[in-house]
Amino acid sequence: MQNELVIKNGLVLLEDGEVRTDIGVKDGKINMIGNNLEGEQVIDASGLIVSPGMVDAHVHITDPGGGYRDEWEGYITGTAASAKGGVTSFMEMPLNQVPATVDEETLNIKYQAGENKLKVDVASFGGLVPFNLEGGIQELDAGGVAGYKCFLGSCGDPLITGDFQNVDDYSLYEGMRQIAKTGKVLAIHSENAPITDKLGEIAVANGETSMEEYVATRPAFTEVEAICKAILMAKVTGCRLHIVHVACKEGVEEVIKAREEGVDVTCETCVHYLYFATEELNAIGPVAKCSPPIREQKQQDALWEHVQAGNISFVTSDHSPCTPDLKDTEDAFEAWGGIAGLQNDVDILFDEAVQKRGMPLKQFVQMIASKPADLYNLDQKGRISVGKDADFVLIKPNSSYTLKAEDLEYRNKISPYIGREIGAQVYKTILRGQTIYSKGTGVTAEFPGEFIKK
């Protein structure tokens, strides 16, 4: 038999458009695409959309926790949520694990922590921090990271040895010079830390506690200023640049301008910026706290315009969960700033982009799969074409459900999407030809995922 698996009767999202055809899989790869294919196993995808599995380019897994964050999201639960959500591979950030991933030793600690715990494939970011400029960047490159990440906004806990740390201006400049030589991309969290930190201190001193007041301490200009600084440094150093989780239209506009000037820079936004708005945050509470913050409705509308115009390369979850106690407060300034969203990337984006706003399916695939795979050189991912990894998500359109806490695979069942009606469902997820989730039987008990090393 030429094919070990055949997916039949679905609407298949190929790179040049959607078509009703069959997909043949052998040895974990897409073996053939055509009509009337035969295989040892057949999956009937009638009534379903067959898309490349999503590549979520922004996910935080806290494994190992270093004795500080042991009850945060681990590889087992994080990759199970990924499988249930149709995300077949993701890029893992170099924080919030302890120690942070900043050199050969810590990268190997991370690889060891994930051994035999992955239900999906995982590529790694290496960190750029002030204390790894003497060889750490080169060690990470040799160790197989697919990209680098740094923070201009404040991050990390100075009381935790080995935690992540935001860069100063010199560290950013020198780090970009070194990363440029690797040819890999530097992804940057762009916020002006001195201003946002001081505005936060003033708000706390004034007794402010609400989510809307938290948003007010991180105005859009503080995001834009940091983006402009990063772009200037990229011009000087030649470093490839990616701006993560852009939350304002002005930030996207700076990226557009820089690209027109020949700078190699791209940007992403997140599902939550396209779904929630400041005006509803007081009612939702700190479960929706993140940074940059969720901005007002007019900013969300503008972000959607940029997504549909292709000015924002792709959309991610920025999955950054914590333990319940860190969200269980009425004081937004005390709460952990991170949103759990990995499991609801595909269903929400399909509903919001395709079903509600008419995004072409070809563009939907670019947004969730091919563009992030291309940026980070994940050359076996992101497309349904012969020779690529047989990674698929089967989506049932126009199939509403209400998300419940017990539906979540996360270690801690926290998400701002709980209670929301979502108009599409993930029915099956396949990694390299193996079903890792189906609506009927749930997430696989096996761990077929692998670390992707570049």
C-alpha positions in Angstrom: 0.0 0.0 0.0 1.4 3.4 -1.1 -0.2 5.3 1.9 -0.4 4.4 5.5 -3.1 7.0 6.0 -5.5 8.8 3.7 -7.7 11.7 4.6 -10.7 11.8 2.3 -13.6 14.1 1.4 -12.4 17.2 3.2 -12.0 20.7 1.9 -8.1 20.8 1.9 -6.4 24.2 2.3 -3.4 24.1 0.0 -1.0 27.0 -0.5 -2.7 28.2 -3.7 -6.2 27.8 -2.4 -8.8 25.3 -1.1 -9.8 22.1 -3.0 -11.7 19.0 -2.3 -9.1 16.2 -2.6 -7.4 13.4 -0.7 -4.2 13.4 1.2 -1.9 10.4 1.4 0.5 10.0 4.3 3.5 7.7 4.6 6.3 7.6 7.2 4.9 10.8 8.9 5.2 12.8 5.7 2.7 13.9 3.1 3.1 11.3 0.4 0.7 12.4 -2.3 -2.3 14.7 -2.9 -5.0 13.7 -5.4 -8.3 12.0 -5.9 -9.3 8.5 -5.1 -6.3 7.7 -3.0 -6.1 4.5 -1.0 -4.5 3.7 2.3 -4.2 1.3 5.2 -6.2 3.7 7.4 -8.8 6.2 6.1 -10.1 9.3 7.9 -13.4 10.6 6.4 -13.2 14.4 6.6 -16.7 15.0 5.1 -18.0 18.4 6.2 -14.6 19.4 7.6 -11.9 21.9 6.7 -8.4 20.2 6.5 -5.8 22.8 7.4 -2.1 22.6 8.1 -1.7 22.3 11.8 -1.2 25.7 13.4 2.3 26.9 14.2 1.9 29.1 17.3 5.0 31.3 17.4 4.6 32.6 21.0 4.1 30.1 23.8 5.4 30.1 27.4 6.0 26.7 29.1 7.3 26.8 32.7 9.2 23.5 32.7 11.4 23.3 34.7 9.9 25.5 37.4 13.1 25.5 39.5 11.2 25.1 42.7 9.6 28.5 42.2 7.0 27.8 39.4 6.6 24.1 39.6 2.8 24.3 39.5 2.7 26.5 36.4 2.2 25.1 32.9 4.4 22.1 32.2 5.1 20.3 28.9 2.6 17.5 29.5 -0.4 19.8 30.0 0.8 22.6 27.7 1.3 20.3 24.7 -2.0 18.4 25.5 -3.8 21.8 25.2 -1.9 22.5 22.0 -3.0 19.1 20.5 -6.7 19.7 21.5 -6.5 23.2 20.0 -5.1 22.1 16.6 -1.7 23.6 17.2 0.8 20.9 16.0 3.9 22.8 16.7 4.9 25.9 18.6 7.8 28.2 19.4 8.6 28.2 23.1 9.8 31.3 24.8 13.0 31.3 26.9 11.1 32.4 30.0 9.2 31.7 32.5 11.1 28.5 33.2 13.8 28.5 35.8 16.6 28.7 34.8 15.8 30.9 31.8 17.1 29.6 28.4 20.2 31.8 27.9 23.1 29.5 27.0 24.1 25.9 26.3 23.7 24.6 29.8 20.2 26.1 30.3 19.1 25.0 26.8 20.0 21.5 27.6 18.2 21.6 30.9 15.1 22.7 29.0 15.5 19.9 26.5 15.9 17.4 29.3 12.8 18.7 31.1 10.7 18.1 28.0 12.0 14.6 27.2 9.1 12.2 26.7 6.6 14.9 27.6 5.7 16.4 24.2 2.4 15.7 22.4 3.3 18.2 19.7 6.6 19.5 18.2 8.4 22.3 19.9 11.0 24.8 18.6 12.9 27.0 21.0 13.7 30.6 21.5 17.0 31.5 23.1 17.1 34.6 25.3 19.0 37.8 24.9 19.8 39.1 28.4 22.5 41.4 29.7 24.4 38.5 31.2 24.8 36.2 28.1 26.8 38.5 25.8 30.1 36.6 26.3 29.3 33.5 24.3 25.7 32.6 25.3 24.2 33.7 22.1 26.6 31.6 20.0 26.0 28.6 22.3 22.2 28.9 21.8 22.7 29.1 18.0 24.8 25.9 18.1 22.2 24.2 20.3 19.5 24.6 17.7 17.3 27.5 18.8 15.1 28.8 16.0 15.2 32.4 17.1 16.0 34.8 19.9 13.8 36.8 22.3 14.4 39.8 24.5 12.3 42.2 26.6 12.4 46.0 26.5 9.6 46.0 29.1 10.4 44.9 32.7 10.4 41.2 33.3 11.8 38.5 35.6 12.1 38.3 39.4 15.4 39.6 40.7 15.0 37.4 43.8 15.1 34.2 41.6 18.5 33.1 40.6 18.6 32.3 36.9 15.3 34.2 36.0 15.0 36.2 32.8 16.0 39.8 32.7 15.1 42.7 30.3 17.9 44.3 28.3 19.4 47.7 28.7 20.2 49.8 25.6 23.8 48.5 25.3 22.8 44.9 25.7 20.2 45.3 23.0 22.7 46.9 20.6 25.5 44.3 21.3 23.1 41.4 21.4 21.6 42.4 18.0 25.1 42.7 16.5 25.8 39.1 17.6 22.5 37.7 16.6 22.8 39.3 13.2 25.8 37.0 12.5 23.6 33.9 13.1 21.1 35.0 10.5 18.3 34.2 12.9 15.4 36.5 14.0 15.3 38.5 17.3 11.7 38.7 18.6 11.2 41.7 20.9 8.7 42.6 23.6 8.4 46.3 23.0 7.4 48.5 25.9 9.2 51.5 27.5 9.9 50.1 30.9 10.9 53.3 32.8 7.6 55.0 31.8 5.3 52.1 32.3 6.9 51.1 35.6 6.6 54.7 37.0 3.0 55.1 35.8 2.2 51.9 37.6 3.8 53.0 40.8 1.9 56.3 40.7 -1.4 54.5 40.1 -0.8 52.1 43.0 0.1 55.0 45.3 -3.2 56.6 44.3 -5.1 53.5 45.3 -6.0 52.4 41.8 -6.9 48.7 41.3 -9.1 48.4 38.2 -8.2 46.7 34.9 -9.0 50.0 33.0 -6.6 51.9 35.2 -3.9 49.2 34.6 -4.4 49.8 30.9 -4.0 53.5 31.4 -0.5 53.0 32.9 0.7 51.4 29.6 -0.4 53.9 26.9 0.1 53.1 23.3 3.0 55.5 22.9 5.1 53.5 25.3 4.8 50.5 23.0 5.5 52.6 19.9 8.6 54.2 21.3 10.1 50.8 22.1 9.3 49.6 18.6 11.0 52.6 17.1 14.1 52.0 19.2 14.2 48.3 18.1 13.8 49.3 14.4 16.6 51.8 14.7 18.9 49.2 16.3 18.0 46.8 13.5 19.0 49.4 10.9 22.4 49.9 12.6 23.2 46.2 13.3 21.5 44.4 10.3 19.7 42.1 12.8 16.5 40.5 11.5 13.7 41.8 13.7 10.2 40.6 14.8 7.9 42.6 17.0 5.8 40.3 19.2 2.2 40.9 20.4 1.6 44.3 18.9 -1.4 45.8 20.5 -1.8 49.1 18.8 -2.2 50.3 15.2 0.6 52.9 15.6 3.0 50.1 16.3 2.0 48.3 13.1 2.4 51.5 11.2 6.0 51.9 12.3 6.7 48.3 11.1 5.1 49.1 7.7 7.2 52.2 7.4 10.4 50.4 8.3 9.7 47.6 5.8 9.2 50.2 3.1 12.7 51.6 4.0 14.2 48.1 3.5 14.4 47.0 7.2 13.9 43.2 7.7 11.1 43.5 10.3 7.8 41.8 10.8 5.2 41.8 13.5 2.5 39.6 15.1 -0.6 40.3 17.2 -2.4 37.9 19.6 -5.9 36.4 19.7 -6.8 38.3 22.8 -6.1 41.7 21.2 -8.5 40.7 18.4 -11.2 39.4 20.7 -11.4 41.6 23.9 -11.4 45.4 24.4 -10.5 47.7 27.3 -14.2 48.6 27.7 -15.1 45.1 29.0 -12.0 44.4 31.1 -13.3 45.6 34.5 -16.1 43.1 34.1 -13.8 40.3 33.2 -11.1 41.0 35.8 -7.4 40.2 36.0 -7.8 36.9 34.2 -7.5 39.1 31.1 -4.4 41.1 32.3 -1.4 41.0 30.0 1.3 43.3 28.7 1.0 45.2 26.4 -2.5 45.5 27.7 -5.7 44.8 25.8 -6.6 48.2 24.3 -9.8 50.0 23.4 -12.3 48.8 20.8 -11.1 51.3 18.1 -7.6 49.7 18.5 -9.0 46.2 18.0 -10.9 47.4 14.9 -7.7 48.8 13.5 -5.7 45.7 14.3 -8.2 43.6 12.4 -7.8 45.9 9.4 -4.1 45.4 9.5 -4.5 41.6 9.8 -6.8 41.5 6.8 -4.4 43.7 4.8 -1.5 41.4 5.6 0.4 44.1 7.5 0.5 41.8 10.5 2.3 38.6 9.5 0.5 36.2 11.8 -1.4 35.8 15.0 -0.2 33.9 18.2 -1.6 33.1 21.6 1.2 34.4 23.8 0.1 31.6 26.1 1.4 32.7 29.5 -0.5 31.0 32.3 0.2 30.9 36.1 -1.3 29.4 39.2 -4.9 30.5 40.3 -3.7 32.5 43.3 -1.8 34.9 41.0 -5.1 35.8 39.3 -7.4 35.6 42.3 -7.4 39.2 43.3 -9.5 42.3 42.6 -6.3 44.4 42.3 -5.2 44.4 38.7 -1.8 45.7 39.6 -1.1 42.8 41.9 -2.2 40.1 39.4 0.1 38.1 37.1 0.2 39.6 33.6 -0.4 36.7 31.2 -3.3 35.0 29.4 -3.9 31.3 28.9 -5.0 30.9 25.3 -3.1 28.2 23.5 -6.0 25.7 23.3 -8.3 28.3 21.6 -6.1 29.6 18.8 -7.6 27.8 15.9 -11.3 27.7 16.8 -11.5 31.4 17.8 -9.4 32.6 14.8 -11.4 30.5 12.3 -14.7 31.9 13.8 -13.6 35.5 14.1 -11.5 35.8 10.9 -13.2 33.5 8.4 -16.8 33.1 9.6 -17.4 36.6 11.0 -15.1 38.7 8.8 -14.9 36.8 5.6 -11.1 36.2 5.5 -10.2 34.0 2.6 -9.1 30.5 3.6 -5.8 30.9 1.8 -5.0 33.9 4.0 -6.2 32.1 7.1 -3.6 29.3 6.5 -0.8 31.9 6.0 -1.8 33.6 9.2 -1.8 30.5 11.4 0.8 28.3 9.7 2.9 29.2 6.7 4.1 32.6 7.7 5.3 31.7 11.2 6.9 28.6 9.9 8.7 30.6 7.2 9.9 33.3 9.6 11.6 30.8 11.9 12.7 28.4 9.2 10.6 25.5 10.3 10.8 24.1 6.8 8.8 20.9 7.4 5.9 22.8 8.9 3.1 25.1 7.8 1.9 23.7 4.5 0.0 20.9 3.0 2.4 19.8 0.3 4.2 16.6 -0.7 7.3 16.0 1.5 6.2 18.2 4.4 5.3 16.8 7.8 1.8 15.4 7.9 0.5 17.9 10.4 -3.2 18.7 10.1 -6.1 20.2 12.0 -9.6 19.2 11.0 -12.0 22.0 11.7 -15.8 21.8 11.8 -17.2 25.2 10.7 -20.4 26.7 11.9 -20.4 24.4 14.9 -20.9 26.6 18.1 -20.0 25.5 21.6 -19.5 27.3 24.9 -16.1 26.8 26.5 -16.1 25.4 30.0 -13.3 25.2 32.5 -13.4 21.4 32.4 -12.8 21.5 28.6 -9.3 22.9 29.2 -6.2 20.7 29.2 -4.1 23.3 31.1 -2.7 22.4 34.5 -4.6 25.4 35.9 -8.1 25.7 34.4 -7.9 29.5 33.9 -8.8 31.4 30.8 -10.7 34.6 29.8 -12.4 32.6 27.1 -14.3 30.4 29.6 -18.0 31.0 29.1 -17.6 32.4 25.6 -19.5 30.9 22.7 -17.1 29.9 19.9 -18.5 29.3 16.4 -16.2 26.5 15.2 -14.6 23.4 16.6 -11.4 21.4 16.3 -12.5 17.9 15.5 -9.1 16.2 15.0 -5.4 17.0 15.2 -2.8 15.0 13.4 1.0 15.2 14.0 3.2 13.5 11.5 0.4 11.2 10.5 -0.6 10.2 14.1 -3.9 11.4 15.5 -3.1 13.2 18.7 -6.6 14.5 19.4 -10.1 13.7 18.3 -13.3 15.0 19.6 -14.6 11.5 20.2 -11.6 10.1 22.1 -9.8 13.2 23.4 -6.0 13.8 23.6 -3.6 10.9 23.0 -1.9 9.3 26.0 1.3 9.0 24.0 4.1 11.6 23.6 5.0 11.6 19.9 6.2 15.2 19.9 9.8 16.2 19.3 12.0 19.2 19.8 12.8 21.0 16.5 16.5 22.0 16.4 17.7 24.4 13.8 
